[in-house]
Amino acid sequence: MNITRFSLAAVFASSVLLTGANGLTTATTDPVGFVTVGITAGTGTAKKNTLFSVPLMETEEITGEVAGTITGVTANTISNSNAGWTSGALSQPATPFLIQITSGAAEGRLFLIASSANTGGAIAGAANTGTTVTISSIDTTQVDLTTLDIVPGTDTYKIFACDTLSSFFGTPVSSGVQGGTAATSADTIIAVSNGVPSTYFYNTNSAKWVKVAFGSPDASNVALLPYYGIQYSRLANTALSFVVTGQVPTQQRNVAVKNAGTTVVSQFWPTDTTLGSSGLSSVVTPGANATSADTVILTANGVVSTYFYSGTTWKKVAFGTPDANGTVLGIGTSMQIVRKGSATGYTTLSQPVPYDL
């Protein structure tokens, strides 16, 4: 991938000096910045794949408390009795939001807030009220919130905006995405939700993003979740790049990985990490080879490589099965985790923040 990195040192220096009665006081704000993430060029006749993700958290002004203390939790709702949100404002199909738990046992969990309607492929649920948000079924299929040991009156949250297919990738004119009248003649995007892949492309006949399914349903408002990755299959013979702006993640990450089947997980952090430091070994079954072990698939410049965990080190599936602990997981990439067997449920991948704030 062609990835232009911003300087974390510069971005993290987001403090200002204020003069008060007792002299200078340091006030620290959330670190923000940008990163440019590249998509590998296709050949014009054959597609090349990039495992892609959105590596920063998107902030946006809202009415009410963007961050605060949780006062109530049910299986699929989170409440703040003092929130002061505008009813329905956090549940608009075209402008989805996320809520992150920022303290306690569930710190780092991110959830998509349910939409008020399924317009454009959004996931419908109950619209937010002035004090309560309902979590999308994308997430509550995986976990009952009451099992996460969230402590009302103590634990805290923060709300972030979330991109959609149309808001992030735009149109062929605006972004260089190759559209077409069918998926075979266009760039395609594959997203995996709860082990089920869905394919999307920009339909030049209807002038919108659609899902590859009967009737080509509108997919303009499908959310691009920062905790999961997507596969971008580029047909056009030119590379693409997208500038991502937002807040640097400051909380540890906890994300659900399916116990059997495929989960595409974002690299998430705006800095390079490695397989050895990723924590992925905690959510895969090790083995002597890729036949007996779960596997992790990465792409670089359109080339697919497969890895497995031996129990002591990561190995690449290649001649001599070389050690691969140092394999770089670049900014804006994602990893395809393929778990064997038929076990139900999910395992939590926990990752500490890989940089000093």
C-alpha positions in Angstrom: 0.0 0.0 0.0 1.0 3.6 -0.6 0.7 5.2 2.8 1.7 8.7 3.7 2.1 9.0 7.5 1.7 12.0 9.7 4.1 12.7 12.5 2.7 11.3 15.7 5.1 13.4 17.7 3.7 16.6 16.1 0.1 15.6 16.4 0.3 14.5 20.0 1.8 17.9 21.0 -1.8 19.1 21.2 -1.4 21.1 24.5 -1.6 24.8 25.0 -0.2 27.0 27.8 -2.7 29.1 29.7 -1.9 31.9 32.1 -3.8 31.8 35.4 -3.5 33.2 38.9 -0.9 30.7 39.8 1.2 31.1 36.6 1.2 28.7 33.6 -1.1 25.8 33.4 -1.0 23.1 30.8 -4.4 22.2 29.2 -4.3 19.1 27.1 -6.7 18.5 24.2 -7.4 15.4 22.2 -4.7 14.8 19.6 -5.9 15.2 16.0 -4.3 14.9 12.6 -4.5 13.3 9.2 -3.2 10.4 7.2 -3.3 9.5 3.6 -4.1 5.9 2.8 -3.5 4.4 -0.6 -5.4 1.8 -2.7 -3.3 -0.4 -5.0 -4.0 0.0 -8.8 -5.7 -2.7 -10.8 -4.7 -3.5 -14.3 -7.7 -2.1 -16.1 -8.9 -5.7 -16.9 -8.2 -7.4 -13.6 -8.7 -6.3 -10.0 -6.1 -6.0 -7.3 -7.2 -6.2 -3.6 -6.3 -3.9 -0.7 -7.3 -4.7 2.8 -8.3 -1.2 3.9 -9.5 0.6 7.1 -10.1 4.1 8.4 -7.4 4.8 11.0 -8.7 7.9 12.9 -11.8 8.7 14.9 -14.1 11.3 13.3 -15.3 14.1 15.6 -18.3 16.3 15.0 -20.3 18.9 16.9 -23.6 17.6 18.4 -26.2 19.1 20.7 -25.8 17.7 24.2 -22.9 15.9 25.9 -20.5 14.4 23.4 -18.7 12.8 26.4 -20.1 12.1 29.8 -21.1 9.5 32.5 -23.2 6.5 31.7 -26.3 6.4 34.0 -28.0 3.3 32.6 -27.4 0.2 30.5 -29.7 -2.5 29.1 -28.9 -5.3 26.7 -28.9 -2.9 23.7 -29.0 0.7 25.1 -26.8 3.2 26.9 -28.2 6.2 28.7 -27.0 9.4 30.2 -29.8 11.2 32.1 -27.9 14.5 31.7 -27.1 14.0 28.0 -29.4 16.7 26.5 -29.2 15.1 23.0 -31.7 16.1 20.3 -34.1 13.2 19.8 -33.2 11.4 16.5 -30.2 13.5 15.7 -27.7 10.6 16.4 -29.8 8.2 14.4 -30.0 9.8 11.0 -29.3 7.2 8.2 -26.9 9.4 6.2 -24.9 10.6 9.2 -24.3 7.7 11.6 -22.6 8.0 15.0 -20.5 5.7 17.2 -20.4 5.5 21.0 -17.2 4.4 22.8 -16.9 3.3 26.4 -13.9 5.2 27.8 -13.5 3.7 31.3 -13.9 0.6 33.3 -14.0 -3.1 32.3 -15.5 -2.3 28.9 -13.0 0.5 28.0 -12.3 0.7 24.3 -15.5 -1.0 23.1 -17.0 0.9 20.1 -20.6 0.5 19.1 -22.6 1.8 16.1 -25.7 3.8 17.2 -28.8 2.4 15.5 -30.4 4.3 12.7 -34.0 5.5 12.7 -34.6 3.9 9.3 -33.0 1.5 6.9 -32.7 4.1 4.2 -29.7 3.5 1.9 -28.6 0.3 3.7 -28.5 1.8 7.2 -29.2 -0.6 10.0 -32.6 0.4 11.5 -33.5 0.3 15.1 -34.9 2.7 17.7 -34.0 6.4 17.2 -32.1 8.0 20.0 -33.9 10.0 22.6 -32.7 13.0 24.6 -31.0 10.6 27.1 -30.7 7.1 25.5 -29.0 5.6 22.4 -29.9 2.2 21.0 -27.0 0.1 19.7 -27.1 -1.3 16.2 -27.8 -5.0 15.8 -24.4 -5.3 14.1 -23.0 -5.1 17.6 -25.7 -6.5 19.8 -25.7 -9.7 17.8 -22.2 -10.2 19.2 -22.7 -9.0 22.8 -25.3 -8.2 25.5 -24.2 -4.9 26.9 -25.2 -6.0 30.4 -22.5 -8.6 30.3 -19.7 -6.1 29.9 -19.6 -4.9 33.6 -20.3 -1.3 32.7 -20.9 0.5 36.0 -23.7 3.2 35.8 -22.7 6.4 37.6 -19.0 5.6 37.2 -18.1 4.6 33.7 -17.9 7.1 30.9 -18.5 7.4 27.1 -17.6 9.5 24.1 -19.5 9.9 20.8 -17.8 10.0 17.4 -19.2 10.5 13.9 -18.9 7.6 11.4 -18.4 7.7 7.6 -20.6 5.9 5.1 -19.8 4.5 1.7 -21.0 7.7 0.0 -19.5 10.2 2.5 -16.0 8.5 2.4 -15.6 7.2 -1.1 -17.8 9.8 -2.9 -18.4 9.5 -6.6 -16.1 8.6 -9.6 -15.9 12.3 -10.4 -15.0 13.4 -6.8 -12.6 10.6 -5.8 -11.5 8.6 -8.8 -13.4 5.5 -7.8 -14.2 3.5 -10.9 -18.0 3.1 -11.2 -19.8 0.9 -13.6 -23.2 -0.5 -14.6 -22.3 -3.8 -12.9 -19.8 -5.0 -10.3 -17.7 -6.6 -13.0 -17.0 -3.3 -14.6 -16.4 -1.3 -11.4 -14.2 -1.1 -8.4 -15.8 -3.1 -5.6 -15.8 -3.0 -1.8 -16.4 -6.1 0.3 -17.4 -5.7 4.0 -17.8 -8.6 6.4 -20.4 -8.3 9.1 -20.8 -11.2 11.6 -19.0 -13.5 9.1 -21.3 -12.6 6.2 -19.6 -10.7 3.3 -21.5 -8.0 1.3 -20.2 -6.5 -1.9 -20.8 -2.9 -3.1 -20.0 -0.7 -6.1 -20.9 2.7 -7.5 -23.6 2.2 -10.1 -23.3 4.8 -12.8 -26.8 4.2 -14.0 -28.4 5.1 -10.7 -25.6 7.4 -9.6 -25.2 5.9 -6.2 -23.5 3.1 -4.2 -25.4 -0.1 -4.4 -25.2 -3.6 -2.9 -24.6 -6.6 -5.2 -27.9 -8.3 -4.5 -31.3 -8.7 -6.2 -32.6 -5.3 -7.2 -29.2 -3.6 -6.5 -30.5 -2.0 -3.3 -29.2 1.5 -2.4 -26.1 1.2 -0.1 -25.2 4.9 0.2 -25.6 4.9 4.0 -23.8 1.7 4.8 -21.5 2.6 7.8 -17.7 2.2 7.5 -16.9 1.0 11.0 -13.4 2.0 12.2 -13.0 -1.2 14.2 -13.5 -3.5 11.2 -11.8 -3.5 7.8 -12.9 -3.8 4.3 -11.5 -5.2 1.0 -11.2 -2.7 -1.8 -10.9 -4.4 -5.2 -9.5 -1.8 -7.7 -10.1 -2.4 -11.4 -8.8 0.9 -12.8 -5.1 0.9 -13.6 -4.3 4.0 -11.5 -3.7 4.0 -7.7 -6.1 5.9 -5.4 -5.5 7.8 -2.2 -7.8 9.0 0.5 -7.0 11.7 3.1 -8.4 10.7 6.5 -8.7 13.3 9.2 -9.8 13.0 12.8 -8.8 12.2 16.4 -6.0 9.8 17.2 -7.4 6.9 19.2 -6.6 7.4 22.9 -8.3 4.3 24.4 -7.4 0.7 24.3 -9.3 -1.3 21.8 -11.7 -4.2 22.4 -13.2 -5.7 19.3 -15.2 -8.9 18.7 -13.7 -11.7 16.5 -16.0 -14.5 15.3 -15.0 -17.9 16.8 -15.6 -19.6 13.4 -15.4 -18.1 9.9 -14.0 -14.8 8.7 -13.6 -11.5 10.5 -11.9 -8.5 8.9 -10.4 -6.4 11.6 -8.9 -2.9 11.0 -5.3 -2.2 12.0 -7.0 0.8 13.8 -3.9 2.7 15.0 -2.4 5.6 13.1 1.1 4.1 13.5 2.7 1.0 12.1 2.5 -2.1 14.3 3.6 -5.7 13.8 2.0 -9.1 13.9 4.1 -10.0 16.9 2.8 -7.0 18.9 -0.8 -7.0 17.6 -2.3 -9.3 20.1 -3.8 -11.4 17.4 -2.2 -14.5 18.8 -4.8 -14.3 21.7 -7.7 -14.9 19.4 -6.5 -17.6 17.0 -5.9 -21.3 17.5 -2.2 -22.1 17.0 -0.9 -25.1 15.0 2.0 -26.7 13.3 0.9 -25.4 9.9 -1.8 -23.4 8.2 -3.9 -26.5 7.7 -4.3 -27.1 11.5 -4.1 -23.4 12.6 -6.3 -20.4 12.2 -4.9 -18.0 9.6 -4.4 -14.3 9.2 -4.4 -12.8 5.6 -2.7 -9.6 4.7 -2.3 -7.7 1.4 0.5 -5.5 0.3 0.6 -3.9 -3.2 -2.1 -6.3 -4.3 -0.1 -9.4 -3.1 -1.9 -11.7 -0.7 0.1 -13.3 2.1 -1.1 -15.8 4.7 0.2 -16.3 8.3 -0.4 -18.6 11.2 0.6 -18.7 14.8 2.8 -21.7 15.8 2.2 -21.3 19.5 5.4 -19.4 20.0 5.8 -17.2 16.9 4.0 -16.1 13.8 4.9 -17.9 10.5 4.4 -17.0 6.9 2.9 -19.6 4.6 5.8 -19.7 2.2 8.9 -21.8 1.3 10.6 -22.6 4.6 7.7 -21.0 6.6 9.8 -18.0 7.8 9.3 -16.3 11.1 6.9 -13.4 10.7 6.7 -11.6 14.1 8.1 -8.5 12.5 5.7 -8.3 9.6 4.5 -4.7 9.5 0.8 -3.9 9.8 0.7 -0.5 8.1 -1.5 2.5 8.8 -4.9 2.1 7.2 -4.6 -1.6 6.6 -6.7 -4.4 7.9 -6.3 -8.1 8.6 -8.6 -11.0 7.5 -8.8 -13.5 10.4 -10.0 -16.9 9.3 -11.0 -19.2 12.2 -11.6 -22.9 11.6 -14.1 -25.2 13.2 -17.7 -24.6 14.0 -17.6 -22.8 17.4 -20.3 -20.3 18.0 -19.9 -16.8 19.6 -17.1 -14.3 19.6 -13.8 -13.8 21.3 -12.6 -10.3 22.3 -9.4 -9.0 20.7 -7.9 -6.6 23.3 -5.1 -4.2 22.3 -3.5 -1.5 24.4 -2.7 1.9 22.8 0.7 1.3 21.0 2.1 4.8 21.6 2.7 7.3 24.4 0.2 10.1 24.6 
